[in-house]
Amino acid sequence: MTERLPLFPLNTVLYPGLVLPLHVFEERYRHLVADLQKLPEDEPRRFGVVAIRDGRETAPVRELDDPAGPLDGIGAPGEDPMDALHPVGCVADIASVRDQPEGRYELLVTGTTRFRLRAIDATGRYLVGDVSVVPEQPGEGSGALAAGVERAFRTYQKRLAGAREATLNGEPDLPDDPQVLSYLVAAATTLPVAVKQELLACPDTAQRLTRELELLRQESAVIAKLPSLPAADLTRQAFSPN
């Protein structure tokens, strides 16, 4: 089964259970948020976050009567938007909306369910996708793998803090649930978007944890050899402008 979902292409990856702040300033996304706010109170206000393969997040909005040119400035002229976006994304439920001057918004969204893009409707002011749910599967041995990933992640955190000449304030509690842990680690590591997208699209939790264990060991080894390696703060995510 498929359903239609407004799409919010970004140069970042959203994971189930994780929170993402968004500063909405571009006209096409202002239309999207405004349309969602018009929904009845008992209907969910949500959209799909999909990572961009190439192109950019910002572009002039296309008029409804303009048949020419790629919508949203994503991809090359005449290119199918499906070719410019990664096929697996995450549903974002709007937790809060703050109106800003000049029709802008500040959103706080929470990732809920993974989906696969089946088709894209580019005839409106913003992209709308036909999507199907990607079910969550534990996979074989996810519990044992989670214990290894937790140890590797703590080593990674310590080495990353040392490279930044920072101090960890104790060891933060990590979730016991292997699936939740796999998404938290994926979000908290300083990895390229393509790799983060790979983790999102893993068929099951065990395969995601297996890949994370490999990546954490690699990253920790690199940091140990290059202590001045720059890295982002693991405890925060910056506002993602559209």
Summary of the structure (lengths in Angstrom):
residues: 242
radius of gyration: 19.0
end to end distance: 29.7
largest distance: 57.4
contacts: 722
relative contact order: 0.19
helix: 34%
strand: 25%
